[in-house]
Amino acid sequence: MATEIRSAIDFYERHPISAGIIVAKVKAARGHLDNVSPEELFAHDQDHYGGLAANDALAALAKIGDGTRVADFCAGLGGPARYLSARYGADVTGIELTPARVKGAAELTALVSLDTKVRVIEGNVMQVPLPAASVDAVVSQEAFLHVPDKARALAEACRILKPGGRLAFTDWIAHRALSPADADLMWQGMAATNLCDIATYRTLIENAGFTVTSVDDLTAEWAEILKVRLAMYIKLRGETQAAGTVSGHDAFYESYVRFVALVSEGALGGGRFSAVKRG
Ligand SMILES: C[S@@+](CC[C@H](N)C(=O)[O-])C[C@H]1O[C@@H](n2cnc3c(N)ncnc32)[C@H](O)[C@@H]1O
C-alpha cells in the first residue's frame, strides 16, 4: 500500500501542470494578478476529462446547492472544489495526498478570494481527517485509479456523510482485465492501480453502506476527448522537441498513448457513479 501512495505522490509532484504555471498563464493573459476571478482559472485548473460539464454532472447527482457542505476526495489543485463553490455556493473541503498539490491549491484559492468557502487539506482518502457525519455530499473526479483500497475510501466517504448524504464520482474503469504488460505500463507511467469493472464498483459502493442511484458508462465520451487531447499532446511534444526544450516525461507519454488506445478499444474507460448513504 505504501508503494502505491509513494508512486501517486511522485507522479503528481512531477506533474507538468502546477499552480505556478497556471498563475503565470493568467498573468500573461491579463498583465497583472489583481482581482482574479475563479472563472479565469477554470480553463487551467481542472485535472479530469470533460471539464466543467463533468463537475456539473456530479453537482446535479449530489444535489449540490447554496451552502451544501461538500468533501472533494483527491482534490488536486482544487479546480472542481472552487468551481462547486463559485457556481453553486457550496462550502468545500478537498482532501489531497500530494503536498505540492495542497500548497498549489491554497495559492490558487487565495488568488481568487475563495478561501473562506474552499480549503484543500493534506490527507489520504483511505483515512480522511474529517469527523463522522460532517458533510452533505462527497464528490471525486477521476482519481480513485490511484487509490489502492477503494473499499476503504468508499467506507470513509460513508463515515463522514450525514445520514441520507450523497456520493457522486467518476473514475477509470477496466471493462476487461488488462494484460500484465498493459497493467504494468498504466502503473509505471500513470500510477494507476487496482482498476475495477462497473459491476465490481457497484458492489464496492453498496458494501460501503450506500444505495447506488445511477451508473453511467463514459467510455465512448472519453474516447472522443482523449483522441483530441492526444493529438494536441503529440503536437506540443513535437514543438518542444524541435525547439530543443524538455519534451516531457517519457514513461508518461508511452503509457498515455497506450491508455488512449485501450479506451478506444473499450478495454479501459470511464464510469460515473452516484449513491445515497443508507440509514
Ligand atoms: C487526476 S488528479 C484529479 C484532481 C482533481 N480531482 C481534478 O479533477 O482536478 C488526481 C489527484 O488525486 C490525488 N490522490 C491520489 N491518491 C490519493 C489519496 N489516496 N488520497 C488523496 N488524494 C489522492 C493526487 O495527488 C492527484 O492530485
The ligand as an SDF file (V2000), in Angstrom:
LIG
                    3D

 27 29  0  0  0  0  0  0  0  0999 V2000
   -6.1620   13.2910  -11.7850 C   0  0  0  0  0  0  0  0  0  0  0  0
   -5.8770   14.2570  -10.3400 S   0  0  0  0  0  0  0  0  0  0  0  0
   -7.5230   14.8860  -10.1340 C   0  0  0  0  0  0  0  0  0  0  0  0
   -7.5680   16.1610   -9.3500 C   0  0  0  0  0  0  0  0  0  0  0  0
   -8.9450   16.7810   -9.2270 C   0  0  0  0  0  0  0  0  0  0  0  0
   -9.9330   15.8020   -8.7990 N   0  0  0  0  0  0  0  0  0  0  0  0
   -9.3910   17.4160  -10.5260 C   0  0  0  0  0  0  0  0  0  0  0  0
  -10.2920   16.8640  -11.1760 O   0  0  0  0  0  0  0  0  0  0  0  0
   -8.8470   18.4630  -10.8910 O   0  0  0  0  0  0  0  0  0  0  0  0
   -5.7570   13.0290   -9.0460 C   0  0  0  0  0  0  0  0  0  0  0  0
   -5.3730   13.5760   -7.6640 C   0  0  0  0  0  0  0  0  0  0  0  0
   -5.5830   12.5390   -6.6910 O   0  0  0  0  0  0  0  0  0  0  0  0
   -4.6120   12.6950   -5.6710 C   0  0  0  0  0  0  0  0  0  0  0  0
   -4.5500   11.4360   -4.8990 N   0  0  0  0  0  0  0  0  0  0  0  0
   -4.0650   10.2420   -5.3150 C   0  0  0  0  0  0  0  0  0  0  0  0
   -4.1940    9.3110   -4.3400 N   0  0  0  0  0  0  0  0  0  0  0  0
   -4.7990    9.9380   -3.2850 C   0  0  0  0  0  0  0  0  0  0  0  0
   -5.1920    9.5150   -1.9770 C   0  0  0  0  0  0  0  0  0  0  0  0
   -5.0050    8.2480   -1.5630 N   0  0  0  0  0  0  0  0  0  0  0  0
   -5.7670   10.4260   -1.1460 N   0  0  0  0  0  0  0  0  0  0  0  0
   -5.9510   11.7180   -1.5520 C   0  0  0  0  0  0  0  0  0  0  0  0
   -5.5820   12.1700   -2.7740 N   0  0  0  0  0  0  0  0  0  0  0  0
   -5.0250   11.3010   -3.6330 C   0  0  0  0  0  0  0  0  0  0  0  0
   -3.3470   13.0280   -6.4590 C   0  0  0  0  0  0  0  0  0  0  0  0
   -2.3440   13.5880   -5.6320 O   0  0  0  0  0  0  0  0  0  0  0  0
   -3.9150   13.9810   -7.5180 C   0  0  0  0  0  0  0  0  0  0  0  0
   -3.8230   15.3110   -7.1020 O   0  0  0  0  0  0  0  0  0  0  0  0
  1  2  1  0
  2  3  1  0
  2 10  1  0
  3  4  1  0
  4  5  1  0
  5  6  1  0
  5  7  1  0
  7  8  2  0
  7  9  1  0
 10 11  1  0
 11 12  1  0
 11 26  1  0
 12 13  1  0
 13 14  1  0
 13 24  1  0
 14 15  1  0
 14 23  1  0
 15 16  2  0
 16 17  1  0
 17 18  1  0
 17 23  2  0
 18 19  1  0
 18 20  2  0
 20 21  1  0
 21 22  2  0
 22 23  1  0
 24 25  1  0
 24 26  1  0
 26 27  1  0
M  CHG  2   2   1   9  -1
M  END
$$$$
